[in-house]
Amino acid sequence: MITIKTGELLSAYCDRERIFKSGLARKTGIGYQSLLKYLKSENISVNTLLKLSEGLEHNFLMDIAVKLPKNYSTDAPTDQTAADKIQALERKIELLEAEKQVLLQVLGAKG
């Protein structure tokens, strides 16, 4: 069973980025004492995690997601940008290879 302690995740981020907890509490509208409790708890609700993600402009859900095994399924859309670019470049290479062959034939016929 996978265990991800969200409080530790948040606390480590705040320490690493030197986040003032009082400022984070004000920015997110979460009471200071409640925030301290969240930083020590093992589990935090998704809504609270989203509120903290928005306040810190950091995607804690992605931090959690990357800790899950790669073979787990997801409904998240995949980024096809790189694959599309590779496919377009492969087509361009094929076209350039064909043009090169034509040029070599033309140059060969003149020589």
C-alpha positions as CSV (number, residue, x, y, z in Angstrom):
1,M,0.0,0.0,0.0
2,I,1.3,3.4,-1.0
3,T,1.4,6.0,1.8
4,I,2.0,9.7,1.0
5,K,2.1,12.0,4.0
6,T,0.7,15.2,2.6
7,G,1.6,17.2,5.7
8,E,5.2,16.2,5.3
9,L,5.0,17.1,1.7
10,L,3.7,20.6,2.5
11,S,6.0,21.2,5.4
12,A,9.1,20.2,3.3
13,Y,8.0,22.6,0.6
14,C,7.5,25.5,3.0
15,D,10.8,24.8,4.6
16,R,12.6,24.5,1.3
17,E,11.0,27.7,-0.1
18,R,11.2,29.6,3.2
19,I,7.5,30.2,3.3
20,F,6.2,32.1,6.3
21,K,3.3,30.2,7.7
22,S,1.6,33.3,9.0
23,G,1.7,34.8,5.4
24,L,0.4,31.6,3.9
25,A,-2.4,31.5,6.4
26,R,-3.5,35.0,5.5
27,K,-3.1,34.4,1.7
28,T,-5.2,31.2,1.7
29,G,-7.7,32.2,4.4
30,I,-6.8,29.2,6.5
31,G,-6.5,29.9,10.2
32,Y,-2.9,29.9,11.4
33,Q,-3.5,27.1,14.0
34,S,-5.3,25.0,11.3
35,L,-2.4,25.5,8.9
36,L,0.0,24.3,11.6
37,K,-2.2,21.2,12.1
38,Y,-2.3,20.5,8.3
39,L,1.5,20.7,8.1
40,K,1.7,17.9,10.8
41,S,-1.1,15.7,9.6
42,E,-0.7,12.6,7.5
43,N,-3.8,13.3,5.4
44,I,-5.2,16.5,4.1
45,S,-8.5,16.8,2.1
46,V,-8.1,17.5,-1.6
47,N,-10.0,20.8,-1.2
48,T,-7.5,22.0,1.4
49,L,-4.6,20.8,-0.8
50,L,-6.0,22.7,-3.7
51,K,-6.4,25.9,-1.6
52,L,-2.8,25.6,-0.5
53,S,-1.7,24.9,-4.1
54,E,-3.4,28.0,-5.3
55,G,-1.9,30.1,-2.4
56,L,1.6,28.9,-3.1
57,E,1.2,28.5,-6.9
58,H,2.6,25.0,-6.6
59,N,1.0,21.8,-7.9
60,F,1.0,19.5,-4.9
61,L,-1.3,17.1,-6.6
62,M,1.3,16.6,-9.3
63,D,3.9,16.0,-6.6
64,I,1.7,13.2,-5.3
65,A,0.9,11.9,-8.8
66,V,4.5,11.3,-9.7
67,K,5.0,9.2,-6.6
68,L,2.4,6.7,-7.9
69,P,3.5,3.8,-10.0
70,K,3.8,4.6,-13.7
71,N,1.5,1.6,-14.6
72,Y,-1.5,3.2,-12.9
73,S,-4.1,4.4,-15.3
74,T,-5.3,8.0,-15.5
75,D,-8.0,10.0,-17.3
76,A,-5.6,13.0,-17.7
77,P,-5.1,14.1,-21.3
78,T,-1.6,13.4,-22.5
79,D,0.5,16.1,-24.1
80,Q,0.9,15.2,-27.7
81,T,2.9,18.3,-28.7
82,A,6.3,16.5,-28.7
83,A,4.9,13.4,-30.6
84,D,3.2,15.7,-33.2
85,K,6.4,17.6,-33.7
86,I,8.4,14.5,-34.1
87,Q,6.0,13.1,-36.6
88,A,6.1,16.4,-38.6
89,L,9.9,16.4,-38.6
90,E,9.9,12.8,-39.8
91,R,7.7,13.7,-42.7
92,K,10.0,16.7,-43.5
93,I,13.0,14.4,-43.5
94,E,11.3,12.0,-45.9
95,L,10.5,15.0,-48.2
96,L,14.0,16.3,-48.0
97,E,15.5,12.9,-48.8
98,A,13.3,12.6,-51.9
99,E,14.3,16.1,-53.0
100,K,17.9,15.2,-52.4
101,Q,17.6,12.1,-54.6
102,V,16.0,14.2,-57.4
103,L,18.8,16.8,-57.2
104,L,21.4,14.1,-57.3
105,Q,19.8,12.6,-60.4
106,V,19.6,16.0,-62.1
107,L,23.2,16.7,-61.3
108,G,24.3,13.3,-62.4
109,A,22.5,13.7,-65.7
110,K,24.3,17.0,-66.4
111,G,27.7,15.6,-65.5
